[in-house]
């Protein structure tokens, strides 16, 4: 499963460490867009692998993370 940026903005922090398990709807990333902090939840439970680093500026629709679902 792929998590994409809902808006253009800046990655503030990665809440769950890379290659760790995350629960469905658990917050994994915090980003800033239009001077608001947005917490992004995992769409599925699984192992998170990030495509971005803290401080990166991202465009709308850019891939932020991939989540390998629990089987």
Beta strands, then each sheet from edge to edge (+ up, - down):
strand 1: 2-4
strand 2: 9-14
strand 3: 21-22
strand 4: 27-33
strand 5: 36-41
strand 6: 46-50
strand 7: 57-58
strand 8: 63-69
sheet 1: 1+ 8- 6+ 3-
sheet 2: 5+ 4- 2+ 7-
end
